[in-house]
């Protein structure tokens, strides 16, 4: 089964406002917004599974981007690259408008079992 889910996890230095801001940023990324408006992409928050890299005092939510329907591998790769690009742009923007370093963010494909 092809991947249809991308997980965005803030691993250090994040708070709930950072999660909300990054989610809103990704929702406004042109290609992602077009897919969302067309019903082919869902962007949602989900409680994060705690692991060794996650601070217990940090944000406890991940952002999931789920391609709806039979997503072709090429479309998945395009969305994956757009998400990585969007995360880089968000981190650069946050660095410019707020003090301190932005949270570290991991972007990874994940098969959600659909």
N, C-alpha and C positions, 0 to 999 in steps of 0.2 A: 504494500500500500504506500502510495506517495505521501510525503509530508504535506499537511495543509495548515499547520500551526507554527507560528513564530512566537517564542517567549522572550520578552524583554524584562530583565531583572536588574534592579539596582543593587549592587553588592556591597558598597561601602559609602557612608556619608550621605545617605538619602533620608528624606522625610516624606510624609504623606503629600505635602505640597509639591515636592519634586515629581512624584508619581503622577499626580493630576496634571501638572504642567507638561510633562513629557507626553502623556496620553493626548492632551489637547493639541500639542505640536504635531504629533503623528497624524491626528485626524485631519489636520489642515495641509499635510503634504499632498501636493496636487494629484499624483497618481493614486495614492491611497484613498484620497477623498472621492475620486471618481469611482473607484471600485466599491467603496462604502455606499455611495449614493445609488449605485447600480445593484445593490444587494449581493455583491460577490465577496465582500469582506466585512467581517465583524471585528471591532476593536473594543476590548473590555478589560476590566481589572479583575484579578482573581487573587485570593489569599496566597501568599508565597509559602512554599515549603521551606522551613528553616534548614540551613545547612551550615557547614563550617565557615563558609565565606560570608555569611549573612550576619550582620550585627543584630543582636536581639533588641537593641534600642532604635534601630533604623526602621525604614518603611517595611511594612509587612504585606505589600501587594506587588504582584507582577502585572505586566500588561501583556495580554495575549492578542495576537492578530490571527484570525482564523479565516482562511479562504473557504467560501461556501460553495458546495457543489463539487463537481469533478474538476479539480484544478489541475491543469496541465503542468508538468515539471518546469517548463519554460516560464510560465506565469509565476509560479512559486519563486523561482530564482530571481525574477524581476522584482517581486514584492520584497523578498529578503534583502536584496541590494538596496532598495529604496528605504527600507526600515533602518539598515545600518547607516546609510547616508543621513537620514533624518535624525538619528540619535547623535551622530557626530555634529551636525548643525546645531541641535538643541544644546549640547554640551558647550560648544563655542559661544553661543548666545548667552547661556547662563553665566559663563565665565566673564563675559563682557558686562553683564548687568547686575551681578551679585558678587559679594565678597567671597573669597576662598575658592577652592577647587570644586568643580561640580562633582556629583556622585559618579563613581565608576559604574558602568552599565555593561551587562552582558546581553548579547543578542544571539539566540540559537534556535535552529529548527527543532520542532518537537512534534511527534506524531501523537495526536490526542485521541486516537482510537476510533474516530468516526468511520 
